[in-house]
Amino acid sequence: MNSAADGERSVVEETARFAACGVNGVPGVMHALGARGTLCGTAARYITVYLMLFEPAYLASCRRCRRLVEEAVGEG
């Protein structure tokens, strides 16, 4: 039997989602967007935000952003 608590737990256990962004002048590398720029530390004034989610499995994703996203999700 499913309860409201089970539903709330499944929502919390879903994968964390971060917007994808790129650093201006560095084409081809996808970063995860944080509160003030990329998760790996690039300031917001140097980035372009994309209308898509950061995909850690993407071959050209930033390794540091990938690790931080995986830690946030609890996979790392």
All heavy atoms as a GROMACS GRO file, in nm:
protein
  559
    1MET      N    1   0.084  -0.118   0.000
    1MET     CA    2   0.000   0.000   0.000
    1MET      C    3   0.089   0.126   0.000
    1MET      O    4   0.182   0.137   0.077
    1MET     CB    5  -0.088  -0.002   0.124
    1MET     CG    6  -0.179   0.117   0.132
    1MET     SD    7  -0.305   0.095   0.258
    1MET     CE    8  -0.238   0.194   0.387
    2ASN      N    9   0.060   0.219  -0.090
    2ASN     CA   10   0.137   0.342  -0.098
    2ASN      C   11   0.077   0.446  -0.006
    2ASN      O   12  -0.043   0.461   0.005
    2ASN     CB   13   0.136   0.397  -0.241
    2ASN     CG   14   0.213   0.309  -0.335
    2ASN    OD1   15   0.301   0.236  -0.292
    2ASN    ND2   16   0.182   0.314  -0.462
    3SER      N   17   0.162   0.519   0.059
    3SER     CA   18   0.117   0.627   0.146
    3SER      C   19   0.175   0.759   0.097
    3SER      O   20   0.262   0.762   0.011
    3SER     CB   21   0.160   0.601   0.291
    3SER     OG   22   0.300   0.613   0.301
    4ALA      N   23   0.130   0.868   0.154
    4ALA     CA   24   0.183   1.000   0.117
    4ALA      C   25   0.332   1.008   0.147
    4ALA      O   26   0.407   1.067   0.071
    4ALA     CB   27   0.107   1.109   0.190
    5ALA      N   28   0.375   0.947   0.255
    5ALA     CA   29   0.518   0.949   0.290
    5ALA      C   30   0.601   0.880   0.184
    5ALA      O   31   0.710   0.924   0.151
    5ALA     CB   32   0.540   0.885   0.426
    6ASP      N   33   0.551   0.770   0.128
    6ASP     CA   34   0.623   0.700   0.022
    6ASP      C   35   0.637   0.790  -0.101
    6ASP      O   36   0.741   0.794  -0.164
    6ASP     CB   37   0.552   0.570  -0.018
    6ASP     CG   38   0.561   0.465   0.091
    6ASP    OD1   39   0.656   0.472   0.172
    6ASP    OD2   40   0.473   0.377   0.094
    7GLY      N   41   0.532   0.862  -0.135
    7GLY     CA   42   0.536   0.953  -0.250
    7GLY      C   43   0.635   1.065  -0.229
    7GLY      O   44   0.708   1.102  -0.319
    8GLU      N   45   0.638   1.120  -0.108
    8GLU     CA   46   0.733   1.227  -0.078
    8GLU      C   47   0.876   1.175  -0.085
    8GLU      O   48   0.965   1.241  -0.136
    8GLU     CB   49   0.705   1.285   0.061
    8GLU     CG   50   0.577   1.363   0.068
    8GLU     CD   51   0.542   1.404   0.209
    8GLU    OE1   52   0.631   1.398   0.296
    8GLU    OE2   53   0.427   1.442   0.232
    9ARG      N   54   0.899   1.055  -0.037
    9ARG     CA   55   1.033   0.996  -0.040
    9ARG      C   56   1.080   0.976  -0.184
    9ARG      O   57   1.194   1.004  -0.216
    9ARG     CB   58   1.032   0.863   0.035
    9ARG     CG   59   1.162   0.834   0.104
    9ARG     CD   60   1.158   0.711   0.192
    9ARG     NE   61   1.055   0.720   0.295
    9ARG     CZ   62   0.958   0.631   0.313
    9ARG    NH1   63   0.949   0.525   0.237
    9ARG    NH2   64   0.870   0.646   0.409
   10SER      N   65   0.992   0.930  -0.273
   10SER     CA   66   1.033   0.906  -0.411
   10SER      C   67   1.067   1.037  -0.481
   10SER      O   68   1.156   1.041  -0.566
   10SER     CB   69   0.924   0.830  -0.488
   10SER     OG   70   0.808   0.910  -0.501
   11VAL      N   71   1.001   1.146  -0.447
   11VAL     CA   72   1.033   1.276  -0.507
   11VAL      C   73   1.171   1.320  -0.462
   11VAL      O   74   1.252   1.368  -0.541
   11VAL     CB   75   0.927   1.381  -0.470
   11VAL    CG1   76   0.971   1.520  -0.512
   11VAL    CG2   77   0.794   1.345  -0.533
   12VAL      N   78   1.203   1.302  -0.335
   12VAL     CA   79   1.332   1.343  -0.282
   12VAL      C   80   1.444   1.259  -0.343
   12VAL      O   81   1.554   1.308  -0.368
   12VAL     CB   82   1.333   1.332  -0.128
   12VAL    CG1   83   1.472   1.354  -0.073
   12VAL    CG2   84   1.234   1.429  -0.069
   13GLU      N   85   1.418   1.133  -0.371
   13GLU     CA   86   1.521   1.043  -0.422
   13GLU      C   87   1.546   1.059  -0.572
   13GLU      O   88   1.635   0.997  -0.626
   13GLU     CB   89   1.482   0.898  -0.392
   13GLU     CG   90   1.486   0.868  -0.244
   13GLU     CD   91   1.425   0.733  -0.209
   13GLU    OE1   92   1.375   0.665  -0.300
   13GLU    OE2   93   1.429   0.697  -0.092
   14GLU      N   94   1.467   1.144  -0.642
   14GLU     CA   95   1.489   1.165  -0.784
   14GLU      C   96   1.624   1.234  -0.806
   14GLU      O   97   1.678   1.298  -0.718
   14GLU     CB   98   1.378   1.253  -0.843
   14GLU     CG   99   1.249   1.179  -0.861
   14GLU     CD  100   1.146   1.267  -0.931
   14GLU    OE1  101   1.183   1.372  -0.985
   14GLU    OE2  102   1.030   1.228  -0.931
   15THR      N  103   1.673   1.222  -0.926
   15THR     CA  104   1.801   1.281  -0.963
   15THR      C  105   1.795   1.433  -0.954
   15THR      O  106   1.700   1.494  -0.999
   15THR     CB  107   1.837   1.241  -1.107
   15THR    OG1  108   1.839   1.101  -1.115
   15THR    CG2  109   1.969   1.297  -1.150
   16ALA      N  110   1.900   1.493  -0.897
   16ALA     CA  111   1.911   1.638  -0.895
   16ALA      C  112   1.930   1.687  -1.038
   16ALA      O  113   1.996   1.621  -1.118
   16ALA     CB  114   2.030   1.680  -0.809
   17ARG      N  115   1.872   1.799  -1.069
   17ARG     CA  116   1.881   1.852  -1.205
   17ARG      C  117   1.946   1.990  -1.202
   17ARG      O  118   1.910   2.074  -1.119
   17ARG     CB  119   1.743   1.861  -1.268
   17ARG     CG  120   1.682   1.725  -1.287
   17ARG     CD  121   1.549   1.735  -1.353
   17ARG     NE  122   1.494   1.600  -1.368
   17ARG     CZ  123   1.389   1.574  -1.439
   17ARG    NH1  124   1.325   1.669  -1.501
   17ARG    NH2  125   1.345   1.451  -1.448
   18PHE      N  126   2.038   2.010  -1.293
   18PHE     CA  127   2.108   2.137  -1.305
   18PHE      C  128   2.098   2.183  -1.449
   18PHE      O  129   2.107   2.102  -1.542
   18PHE     CB  130   2.256   2.121  -1.268
   18PHE     CG  131   2.278   2.084  -1.124
   18PHE    CD1  132   2.274   1.952  -1.083
   18PHE    CD2  133   2.301   2.182  -1.029
   18PHE    CE1  134   2.294   1.917  -0.950
   18PHE    CE2  135   2.322   2.148  -0.896
   18PHE     CZ  136   2.318   2.016  -0.856
   19ALA      N  137   2.084   2.313  -1.469
   19ALA     CA  138   2.084   2.368  -1.605
   19ALA      C  139   2.223   2.354  -1.664
   19ALA      O  140   2.324   2.356  -1.592
   19ALA     CB  141   2.044   2.515  -1.601
   20ALA      N  142   2.229   2.338  -1.795
   20ALA     CA  143   2.357   2.331  -1.864
   20ALA      C  144   2.402   2.471  -1.902
   20ALA      O  145   2.320   2.559  -1.928
   20ALA     CB  146   2.344   2.245  -1.989
   21CYS      N  147   2.531   2.493  -1.903
   21CYS     CA  148   2.586   2.621  -1.944
   21CYS      C  149   2.724   2.599  -2.004
   21CYS      O  150   2.781   2.492  -1.994
   21CYS     CB  151   2.592   2.719  -1.827
   21CYS     SG  152   2.696   2.666  -1.690
   22GLY      N  153   2.774   2.702  -2.068
   22GLY     CA  154   2.908   2.697  -2.126
   22GLY      C  155   2.985   2.821  -2.089
   22GLY      O  156   2.927   2.928  -2.066
   23VAL      N  157   3.115   2.809  -2.083
   23VAL     CA  158   3.201   2.923  -2.054
   23VAL      C  159   3.230   2.994  -2.185
   23VAL      O  160   3.271   2.931  -2.284
   23VAL     CB  161   3.332   2.878  -1.985
   23VAL    CG1  162   3.424   2.996  -1.963
   23VAL    CG2  163   3.301   2.808  -1.853
   24ASN      N  164   3.206   3.125  -2.189
   24ASN     CA  165   3.229   3.205  -2.310
   24ASN      C  166   3.375   3.193  -2.354
   24ASN      O  167   3.466   3.204  -2.273
   24ASN     CB  168   3.193   3.351  -2.286
   24ASN     CG  169   3.048   3.368  -2.247
   24ASN    OD1  170   2.962   3.289  -2.283
   24ASN    ND2  171   3.020   3.474  -2.173
   25GLY      N  172   3.395   3.164  -2.482
   25GLY     CA  173   3.530   3.150  -2.536
   25GLY      C  174   3.589   3.012  -2.523
   25GLY      O  175   3.700   2.987  -2.568
   26VAL      N  176   3.517   2.919  -2.461
   26VAL     CA  177   3.564   2.781  -2.446
   26VAL      C  178   3.454   2.689  -2.501
   26VAL      O  179   3.375   2.633  -2.426
   26VAL     CB  180   3.594   2.746  -2.298
   26VAL    CG1  181   3.655   2.607  -2.288
   26VAL    CG2  182   3.685   2.850  -2.235
   27PRO      N  183   3.447   2.676  -2.634
   27PRO     CA  184   3.340   2.598  -2.694
   27PRO      C  185   3.355   2.448  -2.671
   27PRO      O  186   3.465   2.397  -2.653
   27PRO     CB  187   3.351   2.631  -2.842
   27PRO     CG  188   3.495   2.666  -2.861
   27PRO     CD  189   3.538   2.731  -2.732
   28GLY      N  190   3.241   2.380  -2.668
   28GLY     CA  191   3.241   2.235  -2.664
   28GLY      C  192   3.242   2.171  -2.527
   28GLY      O  193   3.235   2.049  -2.517
   29VAL      N  194   3.253   2.248  -2.420
   29VAL     CA  195   3.254   2.191  -2.286
   29VAL      C  196   3.125   2.233  -2.215
   29VAL      O  197   3.095   2.351  -2.205
   29VAL     CB  198   3.376   2.237  -2.203
   29VAL    CG1  199   3.373   2.175  -2.064
   29VAL    CG2  200   3.504   2.202  -2.276
   30MET      N  201   3.049   2.134  -2.167
   30MET     CA  202   2.924   2.161  -2.097
   30MET      C  203   2.951   2.164  -1.946
   30MET      O  204   3.020   2.078  -1.894
   30MET     CB  205   2.821   2.052  -2.127
   30MET     CG  206   2.687   2.076  -2.061
   30MET     SD  207   2.571   1.938  -2.077
   30MET     CE  208   2.554   1.924  -2.252
   31HIS      N  209   2.896   2.266  -1.880
   31HIS     CA  210   2.910   2.280  -1.736
   31HIS      C  211   2.772   2.276  -1.672
   31HIS      O  212   2.671   2.297  -1.739
   31HIS     CB  213   2.976   2.414  -1.702
   31HIS     CG  214   3.118   2.423  -1.746
   31HIS    ND1  215   3.223   2.385  -1.666
   31HIS    CD2  216   3.173   2.466  -1.863
   31HIS    CE1  217   3.337   2.404  -1.731
   31HIS    NE2  218   3.308   2.452  -1.850
   32ALA      N  219   2.768   2.254  -1.541
   32ALA     CA  220   2.643   2.259  -1.464
   32ALA      C  221   2.633   2.397  -1.399
   32ALA      O  222   2.731   2.448  -1.343
   32ALA     CB  223   2.641   2.150  -1.359
   33LEU      N  224   2.515   2.455  -1.405
   33LEU     CA  225   2.492   2.588  -1.350
   33LEU      C  226   2.461   2.582  -1.202
   33LEU      O  227   2.377   2.504  -1.158
   33LEU     CB  228   2.376   2.656  -1.424
   33LEU     CG  229   2.343   2.797  -1.385
   33LEU    CD1  230   2.459   2.891  -1.417
   33LEU    CD2  231   2.216   2.843  -1.454
   34GLY      N  232   2.530   2.663  -1.125
   34GLY     CA  233   2.504   2.675  -0.982
   34GLY      C  234   2.441   2.810  -0.952
   34GLY      O  235   2.396   2.880  -1.042
   35ALA      N  236   2.441   2.850  -0.827
   35ALA     CA  237   2.376   2.975  -0.786
   35ALA      C  238   2.447   3.100  -0.839
   35ALA      O  239   2.383   3.199  -0.872
   35ALA     CB  240   2.369   2.982  -0.634
   36ARG      N  241   2.580   3.095  -0.851
   36ARG     CA  242   2.655   3.213  -0.892
   36ARG      C  243   2.748   3.188  -1.010
   36ARG      O  244   2.842   3.263  -1.032
   36ARG     CB  245   2.737   3.264  -0.775
   36ARG     CG  246   2.649   3.309  -0.662
   36ARG     CD  247   2.728   3.361  -0.548
   36ARG     NE  248   2.636   3.398  -0.441
   36ARG     CZ  249   2.670   3.472  -0.339
   36ARG    NH1  250   2.793   3.515  -0.328
   36ARG    NH2  251   2.582   3.502  -0.248
   37GLY      N  252   2.723   3.083  -1.083
   37GLY     CA  253   2.806   3.048  -1.198
   37GLY      C  254   2.808   2.898  -1.214
   37GLY      O  255   2.711   2.830  -1.178
   38THR      N  256   2.917   2.844  -1.265
   38THR     CA  257   2.926   2.700  -1.280
   38THR      C  258   2.956   2.634  -1.146
   38THR      O  259   3.009   2.698  -1.055
   38THR     CB  260   3.038   2.661  -1.379
   38THR    OG1  261   3.164   2.698  -1.324
   38THR    CG2  262   3.019   2.726  -1.515
   39LEU      N  263   2.922   2.507  -1.135
   39LEU     CA  264   2.953   2.435  -1.011
   39LEU      C  265   3.104   2.427  -0.988
   39LEU      O  266   3.149   2.422  -0.875
   39LEU     CB  267   2.895   2.293  -1.015
   39LEU     CG  268   2.744   2.280  -1.010
   39LEU    CD1  269   2.704   2.133  -1.003
   39LEU    CD2  270   2.684   2.356  -0.894
   40CYS      N  271   3.180   2.428  -1.097
   40CYS     CA  272   3.326   2.417  -1.084
   40CYS      C  273   3.393   2.551  -1.054
   40CYS      O  274   3.514   2.557  -1.036
   40CYS     CB  275   3.385   2.352  -1.208
   40CYS     SG  276   3.367   2.448  -1.360
   41GLY      N  277   3.315   2.661  -1.048
   41GLY     CA  278   3.372   2.786  -1.000
   41GLY      C  279   3.383   2.902  -1.095
   41GLY      O  280   3.430   3.009  -1.056
   42THR      N  281   3.340   2.890  -1.220
   42THR     CA  282   3.346   3.002  -1.312
   42THR      C  283   3.232   3.099  -1.281
   42THR      O  284   3.118   3.058  -1.266
   42THR     CB  285   3.334   2.955  -1.458
   42THR    OG1  286   3.439   2.861  -1.485
   42THR    CG2  287   3.347   3.070  -1.556
   43ALA      N  288   3.263   3.227  -1.270
   43ALA     CA  289   3.163   3.329  -1.235
   43ALA      C  290   3.056   3.341  -1.344
   43ALA      O  291   3.082   3.320  -1.462
   43ALA     CB  292   3.231   3.464  -1.216
   44ALA      N  293   2.936   3.379  -1.302
   44ALA     CA  294   2.821   3.387  -1.392
   44ALA      C  295   2.844   3.484  -1.508
   44ALA      O  296   2.791   3.463  -1.617
   44ALA     CB  297   2.697   3.429  -1.313
   45ARG      N  298   2.922   3.588  -1.490
   45ARG     CA  299   2.942   3.686  -1.598
   45ARG      C  300   3.019   3.628  -1.716
   45ARG      O  301   3.023   3.688  -1.823
   45ARG     CB  302   3.010   3.811  -1.544
   45ARG     CG  303   3.151   3.788  -1.499
   45ARG     CD  304   3.212   3.918  -1.453
   45ARG     NE  305   3.336   3.891  -1.386
   45ARG     CZ  306   3.376   3.947  -1.275
   45ARG    NH1  307   3.299   4.038  -1.218
   45ARG    NH2  308   3.490   3.917  -1.220
   46TYR      N  309   3.081   3.511  -1.699
   46TYR     CA  310   3.159   3.450  -1.806
   46TYR      C  311   3.088   3.332  -1.874
   46TYR      O  312   3.151   3.260  -1.951
   46TYR     CB  313   3.294   3.400  -1.752
   46TYR     CG  314   3.376   3.511  -1.693
   46TYR    CD1  315   3.403   3.515  -1.556
   46TYR    CD2  316   3.428   3.614  -1.772
   46TYR    CE1  317   3.479   3.617  -1.501
   46TYR    CE2  318   3.503   3.716  -1.717
   46TYR     CZ  319   3.529   3.717  -1.582
   46TYR     OH  320   3.603   3.818  -1.528
   47ILE      N  321   2.960   3.310  -1.842
   47ILE     CA  322   2.894   3.192  -1.896
   47ILE      C  323   2.770   3.226  -1.978
   47ILE      O  324   2.714   3.335  -1.967
   47ILE     CB  325   2.853   3.093  -1.784
   47ILE    CG1  326   2.750   3.156  -1.691
   47ILE    CG2  327   2.973   3.044  -1.708
   47ILE    CD1  328   2.693   3.058  -1.590
   48THR      N  329   2.730   3.131  -2.062
   48THR     CA  330   2.606   3.136  -2.136
   48THR      C  331   2.522   3.018  -2.092
   48THR      O  332   2.571   2.905  -2.092
   48THR     CB  333   2.632   3.126  -2.289
   48THR    OG1  334   2.714   3.237  -2.327
   48THR    CG2  335   2.503   3.127  -2.367
   49VAL      N  336   2.399   3.044  -2.051
   49VAL     CA  337   2.310   2.938  -2.002
   49VAL      C  338   2.235   2.880  -2.121
   49VAL      O  339   2.184   2.954  -2.205
   49VAL     CB  340   2.212   2.992  -1.896
   49VAL    CG1  341   2.119   2.881  -1.848
   49VAL    CG2  342   2.288   3.051  -1.779
   50TYR      N  343   2.228   2.747  -2.128
   50TYR     CA  344   2.157   2.678  -2.235
   50TYR      C  345   2.018   2.636  -2.187
   50TYR      O  346   1.997   2.612  -2.068
   50TYR     CB  347   2.234   2.553  -2.280
   50TYR     CG  348   2.376   2.580  -2.322
   50TYR    CD1  349   2.478   2.498  -2.276
   50TYR    CD2  350   2.409   2.686  -2.406
   50TYR    CE1  351   2.610   2.521  -2.315
   50TYR    CE2  352   2.540   2.709  -2.444
   50TYR     CZ  353   2.640   2.626  -2.398
   50TYR     OH  354   2.769   2.648  -2.436
   51LEU      N  355   1.926   2.622  -2.280
   51LEU     CA  356   1.791   2.577  -2.247
   51LEU      C  357   1.785   2.425  -2.250
   51LEU      O  358   1.713   2.364  -2.328
   51LEU     CB  359   1.690   2.638  -2.345
   51LEU     CG  360   1.674   2.789  -2.337
   51LEU    CD1  361   1.580   2.839  -2.446
   51LEU    CD2  362   1.626   2.830  -2.200
   52MET      N  363   1.865   2.364  -2.165
   52MET     CA  364   1.870   2.218  -2.152
   52MET      C  365   1.931   2.186  -2.016
   52MET      O  366   1.988   2.271  -1.950
   52MET     CB  367   1.952   2.155  -2.264
   52MET     CG  368   2.095   2.204  -2.272
   52MET     SD  369   2.185   2.146  -2.416
   52MET     CE  370   2.238   1.987  -2.360
   53LEU      N  371   1.918   2.062  -1.977
   53LEU     CA  372   1.975   2.018  -1.850
   53LEU      C  373   2.117   1.968  -1.869
   53LEU      O  374   2.152   1.914  -1.974
   53LEU     CB  375   1.889   1.907  -1.788
   53LEU     CG  376   1.748   1.948  -1.747
   53LEU    CD1  377   1.670   1.826  -1.700
   53LEU    CD2  378   1.752   2.053  -1.638
   54PHE      N  379   2.198   1.985  -1.765
   54PHE     CA  380   2.334   1.931  -1.765
   54PHE      C  381   2.326   1.779  -1.768
   54PHE      O  382   2.251   1.718  -1.693
   54PHE     CB  383   2.409   1.977  -1.639
   54PHE     CG  384   2.546   1.919  -1.626
   54PHE    CD1  385   2.649   1.965  -1.706
   54PHE    CD2  386   2.573   1.819  -1.536
   54PHE    CE1  387   2.778   1.912  -1.694
   54PHE    CE2  388   2.700   1.765  -1.522
   54PHE     CZ  389   2.803   1.812  -1.602
   55GLU      N  390   2.404   1.718  -1.854
   55GLU     CA  391   2.405   1.573  -1.869
   55GLU      C  392   2.543   1.521  -1.830
   55GLU      O  393   2.638   1.531  -1.908
   55GLU     CB  394   2.371   1.535  -2.013
   55GLU     CG  395   2.365   1.387  -2.039
   55GLU     CD  396   2.264   1.317  -1.949
   55GLU    OE1  397   2.148   1.355  -1.948
   55GLU    OE2  398   2.307   1.224  -1.877
   56PRO      N  399   2.558   1.466  -1.709
   56PRO     CA  400   2.690   1.419  -1.664
   56PRO      C  401   2.751   1.312  -1.755
   56PRO      O  402   2.872   1.304  -1.766
   56PRO     CB  403   2.663   1.360  -1.525
   56PRO     CG  404   2.534   1.416  -1.483
   56PRO     CD  405   2.456   1.447  -1.607
   57ALA      N  406   2.669   1.233  -1.822
   57ALA     CA  407   2.721   1.126  -1.907
   57ALA      C  408   2.773   1.178  -2.041
   57ALA      O  409   2.840   1.105  -2.113
   57ALA     CB  410   2.612   1.021  -1.931
   58TYR      N  411   2.746   1.303  -2.075
   58TYR     CA  412   2.792   1.362  -2.200
   58TYR      C  413   2.945   1.364  -2.200
   58TYR      O  414   3.008   1.408  -2.103
   58TYR     CB  415   2.734   1.503  -2.212
   58TYR     CG  416   2.772   1.580  -2.335
   58TYR    CD1  417   2.742   1.532  -2.462
   58TYR    CD2  418   2.836   1.702  -2.326
   58TYR    CE1  419   2.775   1.604  -2.575
   58TYR    CE2  420   2.869   1.775  -2.438
   58TYR     CZ  421   2.839   1.726  -2.563
   58TYR     OH  422   2.873   1.797  -2.674
   59LEU      N  423   3.006   1.317  -2.307
   59LEU     CA  424   3.153   1.304  -2.312
   59LEU      C  425   3.226   1.436  -2.292
   59LEU      O  426   3.335   1.439  -2.236
   59LEU     CB  427   3.195   1.241  -2.444
   59LEU     CG  428   3.157   1.094  -2.461
   59LEU    CD1  429   3.197   1.046  -2.601
   59LEU    CD2  430   3.222   1.008  -2.355
   60ALA      N  431   3.165   1.546  -2.335
   60ALA     CA  432   3.232   1.676  -2.323
   60ALA      C  433   3.188   1.753  -2.199
   60ALA      O  434   3.209   1.874  -2.190
   60ALA     CB  435   3.205   1.758  -2.448
   61SER      N  436   3.128   1.685  -2.102
   61SER     CA  437   3.090   1.757  -1.979
   61SER      C  438   3.213   1.776  -1.891
   61SER      O  439   3.304   1.693  -1.888
   61SER     CB  440   2.981   1.681  -1.903
   61SER     OG  441   3.028   1.559  -1.854
   62CYS      N  442   3.214   1.886  -1.822
   62CYS     CA  443   3.324   1.920  -1.731
   62CYS      C  444   3.336   1.811  -1.624
   62CYS      O  445   3.237   1.776  -1.559
   62CYS     CB  446   3.295   2.056  -1.668
   62CYS     SG  447   3.401   2.101  -1.530
   63ARG      N  448   3.455   1.759  -1.606
   63ARG     CA  449   3.474   1.650  -1.508
   63ARG      C  450   3.444   1.694  -1.365
   63ARG      O  451   3.387   1.620  -1.287
   63ARG     CB  452   3.616   1.594  -1.518
   63ARG     CG  453   3.635   1.508  -1.643
   63ARG     CD  454   3.773   1.452  -1.649
   63ARG     NE  455   3.857   1.556  -1.711
   63ARG     CZ  456   3.987   1.556  -1.710
   63ARG    NH1  457   4.053   1.460  -1.651
   63ARG    NH2  458   4.054   1.652  -1.769
   64ARG      N  459   3.481   1.816  -1.331
   64ARG     CA  460   3.457   1.864  -1.195
   64ARG      C  461   3.307   1.885  -1.171
   64ARG      O  462   3.254   1.847  -1.067
   64ARG     CB  463   3.534   1.992  -1.170
   64ARG     CG  464   3.526   2.037  -1.027
   64ARG     CD  465   3.626   2.142  -0.995
   64ARG     NE  466   3.613   2.181  -0.856
   64ARG     CZ  467   3.648   2.298  -0.810
   64ARG    NH1  468   3.700   2.388  -0.890
   64ARG    NH2  469   3.632   2.327  -0.683
   65CYS      N  470   3.237   1.945  -1.270
   65CYS     CA  471   3.092   1.961  -1.258
   65CYS      C  472   3.024   1.825  -1.249
   65CYS      O  473   2.933   1.806  -1.169
   65CYS     CB  474   3.036   2.039  -1.377
   65CYS     SG  475   3.072   2.216  -1.376
   66ARG      N  476   3.071   1.730  -1.329
   66ARG     CA  477   3.015   1.594  -1.326
   66ARG      C  478   3.027   1.533  -1.188
   66ARG      O  479   2.933   1.479  -1.132
   66ARG     CB  480   3.087   1.507  -1.428
   66ARG     CG  481   3.036   1.365  -1.434
   66ARG     CD  482   3.119   1.277  -1.526
   66ARG     NE  483   3.137   1.340  -1.655
   66ARG     CZ  484   3.247   1.326  -1.729
   66ARG    NH1  485   3.349   1.254  -1.686
   66ARG    NH2  486   3.256   1.386  -1.847
   67ARG      N  487   3.146   1.546  -1.128
   67ARG     CA  488   3.169   1.488  -0.995
   67ARG      C  489   3.079   1.555  -0.890
   67ARG      O  490   3.020   1.488  -0.806
   67ARG     CB  491   3.316   1.504  -0.957
   67ARG     CG  492   3.349   1.445  -0.821
   67ARG     CD  493   3.496   1.455  -0.785
   67ARG     NE  494   3.557   1.584  -0.809
   67ARG     CZ  495   3.547   1.690  -0.726
   67ARG    NH1  496   3.476   1.680  -0.616
   67ARG    NH2  497   3.606   1.804  -0.754
   68LEU      N  498   3.066   1.688  -0.898
   68LEU     CA  499   2.984   1.761  -0.801
   68LEU      C  500   2.836   1.726  -0.815
   68LEU      O  501   2.764   1.714  -0.716
   68LEU     CB  502   3.006   1.910  -0.815
   68LEU     CG  503   3.147   1.957  -0.775
   68LEU    CD1  504   3.170   2.100  -0.816
   68LEU    CD2  505   3.169   1.939  -0.626
   69VAL      N  506   2.789   1.709  -0.938
   69VAL     CA  507   2.650   1.668  -0.960
   69VAL      C  508   2.627   1.528  -0.907
   69VAL      O  509   2.527   1.500  -0.840
   69VAL     CB  510   2.613   1.677  -1.110
   69VAL    CG1  511   2.482   1.605  -1.139
   69VAL    CG2  512   2.604   1.821  -1.154
   70GLU      N  513   2.720   1.436  -0.934
   70GLU     CA  514   2.706   1.300  -0.884
   70GLU      C  515   2.707   1.295  -0.732
   70GLU      O  516   2.634   1.218  -0.671
   70GLU     CB  517   2.814   1.211  -0.943
   70GLU     CG  518   2.792   1.184  -1.091
   70GLU     CD  519   2.906   1.112  -1.158
   70GLU    OE1  520   3.015   1.098  -1.097
   70GLU    OE2  521   2.888   1.071  -1.274
   71GLU      N  522   2.787   1.380  -0.668
   71GLU     CA  523   2.788   1.386  -0.522
   71GLU      C  524   2.654   1.440  -0.469
   71GLU      O  525   2.603   1.394  -0.368
   71GLU     CB  526   2.902   1.474  -0.472
   71GLU     CG  527   3.038   1.410  -0.488
   71GLU     CD  528   3.152   1.503  -0.450
   71GLU    OE1  529   3.125   1.617  -0.403
   71GLU    OE2  530   3.267   1.464  -0.467
   72ALA      N  531   2.598   1.540  -0.540
   72ALA     CA  532   2.469   1.596  -0.498
   72ALA      C  533   2.358   1.493  -0.508
   72ALA      O  534   2.265   1.491  -0.427
   72ALA     CB  535   2.435   1.718  -0.585
   73VAL      N  536   2.370   1.405  -0.606
   73VAL     CA  537   2.270   1.300  -0.626
   73VAL      C  538   2.294   1.184  -0.532
   73VAL      O  539   2.204   1.108  -0.500
   73VAL     CB  540   2.272   1.253  -0.774
   73VAL    CG1  541   2.180   1.135  -0.796
   73VAL    CG2  542   2.235   1.367  -0.866
   74GLY      N  543   2.418   1.168  -0.488
   74GLY     CA  544   2.451   1.058  -0.399
   74GLY      C  545   2.508   0.938  -0.470
   74GLY      O  546   2.511   0.829  -0.417
   75GLU      N  547   2.555   0.957  -0.595
   75GLU     CA  548   2.612   0.847  -0.672
   75GLU      C  549   2.762   0.841  -0.661
   75GLU      O  550   2.823   0.745  -0.704
   75GLU     CB  551   2.574   0.862  -0.820
   75GLU     CG  552   2.427   0.853  -0.847
   75GLU     CD  553   2.393   0.878  -0.992
   75GLU    OE1  554   2.484   0.908  -1.071
   75GLU    OE2  555   2.276   0.870  -1.026
   76GLY      N  556   2.825   0.945  -0.608
   76GLY     CA  557   2.970   0.953  -0.610
   76GLY      C  558   3.038   0.904  -0.489
   76GLY      O  559   3.005   0.856  -0.392
   0.00000   0.00000   0.00000
